Amino acid sequence: MGVPEIPVREGQDGPALEEVAYHRLREALGSGTFLPGDRLSIRRVAAALGMSSMPARTALRRLAAEKALELLPSGTAIVPHLTRAAFVELSAVRAELEPLAIRLAAPRLVPSALDELGALIGAHDDARSRGDAEAVLRHDRDFLFRVYRAADAPMLLGLIETLWLRRGPIFWQLRWVSLASGGMRHRHEEILAALRTGDGEAASAALRREILDASLFIQGATRFPDDDAPADRLARLGRPLREGGAP
């Protein structure tokens, strides 16, 4: 998959361009623009961003430092393939942090914001009925991050965004599988209903179930690079997800 064209505002140079390159690539990874194994060369990234190679190189290095990319000696970056063990751990951490954001956001969501969330659910369901897997993922992300931002907890939001850098590619890879009968289903109506009554705990619990259900579905729907690892190691990692405990 190639790097998407990403517009840059006129008149930006120096360190500002490095920030633009970093945040645009970060957004692309988090939203599922890339697949595991995609290669991002400095030249192609720079061309897509409409800038020189230096800010593109800096952005790739920063994302590699966050473990969102793997950097080769040539400077080319690769979107990593998550191991099953890493995916189970990722899901377990998400199941703790994202419900926390829901609880913090609950008392801050005004009626107009709740109505906007309802509209996003409608758009999500319409996209699913049309079989538009890309729009389904986009509306799912928009719904959740609309709530997470309402929590007004910048440190927590940053951690969640970093987790989604690792989540995005595998969910994008399985976007068509997720539409199949019995595939991944969101609990956004349940979350929204709880938020409308101010019940942050119930909304948080619904999101936790959504994350863990999706994790178990993906574990059964794909093969991971470490699937030949010792079974006892994978069993220990999988147990917290099945039982709902901490990793």
N, C-alpha and C positions, 0 to 999 in steps of 0.2 A: 504494500500500500504506500502511496506517495504522501508527502507532507502536504496538508491542505493549504490553500492560499489564505494567508492571514494578513489583513490590511494593517498598515501602520500609519498613525497620524502624521501629517506634514510637519516639518520643522523640528523633529526630535533627533538628537544626536548624543554622542558621548554615553555616559552611564545610563541615561534615560532609555536608550535603545536596548541596552542589555536587560533592563527591567522589562521592557515590552516583550522582547524575545522570550525571556524566562516565563512571564505570566501567560503569554499566548500558548506556548508549548505545554505549560502546566495545565491550562484549561483543556487543551486538546487531549492530553493523556487522561485527565480525570473524567472527561465526558465520553471516552471510548472511541476516539477518532482512530486510534492505532490498534493493531492486533499484536499479540505476543509474537516475537520474532521479527517484527518490522525493523528495518535498518534506516537510520536517520543520519545521513552524511551531513557534514558541515555545509558543503556546497548546496545541497538540496534544501536544507533548512533555511539558509541565508536567502536563496532565491525565492522560496515561498513567503518569507517574511519581508522581502523587498529591502534587504539591508546587506551590509558587508559581512564577511565571515567572522569577524571578531566577536560581535554580540551573539551570534549564533553559537560559536564555540563556547563562550562563557555560559550561555543558557544550558547547553548540553552538559557541561561540567557540573553545574549546580544541581541539575536533575539527577545526575549520576551520584552525586554526594548524598542525595535524598533516597537513593536506592530505587528511584523510579525508572532509571535507565542503566544499562551496562555499557561502559565506554571502552572501546578497543584502542590499542596503541595508535592507530591511524587517525583517531578522533571521531570515527563513526560510532554512533550510539545504537544500541539494540534494545528494543522493548523486551524486557525479560519474560521468560516463561515461569510462572509461579510453580513451585513444587506443591504437591498435595499438603505436605506439612506446613508450608508457608501460607497456603490458602486457608487452611483450618485456623491457623493462628490469626491471620488477618480478620477472618470472620468473627472470631472470639473477641478480638479487641474492638471491632466495629460494634459488636453487640453490647459493649459496655459504654463506649463513648457517645454513640449516636443517640441512644435513649436518654442519656444525660442531657444532651442538647435539647431534646424534646421537652424534658421536665423544666428546664430553665426557660424555654420559650413560651410555655403554656400561659403564664400570667401576663405575658407581654403582647399576645396576639389579639388585636382589636377586631371587631366584627368585619370590617372591610377586608382585612387581611385573611380572615377565615373564608370569606366569600371568594377571594382570589384563589385560595387553595382548593375550594370546591370546583372552580372553573378548570383548574389544572387536572383534577381527577376526571372531569368530563372529557377533556382533551385526550388524556391518557386512554380512557376506555374507548373513545372514538377511534384512536390510532390502532388499538388492539383489534377492533372489529374490522378495520380495513386491512389488517395484516401488515401495518407499517411498523416494523420492528425498531427502526432507528428513532422514529417519533416516540414510541413507547419508552425507550430508554431516556430520551431527552426530557419527556414530561415527568418521568419518575424522578430524575435528578432535580428538575426544577422544583417539584413539590417538596422534596426533602430539604434542599438547601434554602428554600424560602423559609422553612421553619427553623433550620439551624442558624441562619443569620439573625432571626428574630430573638435568639437567645442572648445576643449582645455579649458574647464571650469569645473575644478574638483568639485567645490561645487555643481554646477548645476547637473553634472553627478551623484553625490552621492544622491541627492534628487530624481532624476528620478529612480535610482536603488532601493531606498527604496520604492517608489510607486509600482514598479514592484514586490516587495516581496508580496504585497497585491493583485496585479493583477494576478500573475502567477497561483495560484490554481484554480480560477474560470474560467480562459480561458482554463486551462487544463481539467477541468471538462466538458466543453462544446466543446471540440476539434472536436468531431464527428458531432455535430450539426452545427458547423461552416462550414462544407463542403457541407451541404445540399443546394439545389437550393434556391437562395435568402438569403443565409447565409452571414456571414461576408466577406467582400471583401476589400482587401487593395487598396490603391491609390499610390503604390510605383512607377508605371510607370510615373504617373503625377508628383510625387515628383522629380523623377530623371530627367525628362525632364526639369523641372524648374531649378534644380540645374545645369544642363549642360549649361544653359544660364545665370547662376549667379543670378537668381531671387529667392533670399531667402524668400521674402515675399510670393510669389506664392507657393513655396514648403511648407512653414509654414502653409499656409491656407489649403492646401491639407491634410496635416497631421492632422490638427485640425478637419477637416470634417471626416477623417478616424476614429479618436478616438471617436468622438461623435456618428457617425453612428454605430460603434461597440457597444458602450454603450447602445444605444437604442435597438439594436438587442438583446443583452444579457438581458436587462430588460424585454423584451417580451418573451424570451426563457426559463426563469428559474423562480423558486419561491424562494423568499428570506425569512429568518426567521422573518422579521418584516412586512410581507405583510398584516398582520391584524392591522397594526398601523393606526392611524387616517389618512384619505385620504388627509386632508388639509396639513398635515406635509409633506407627500410624494410629493404632488403637488408643494409645495413651493421649495422643493429640486430639482424636475425635471425640473422646469421652465427654469433655466439658460441653461440647456443642449439643450432644444428644441429651445430656442430663440438665443442661441449662446453667451449669456452674461456671466459675471463672477458670481461665486457662492456667 
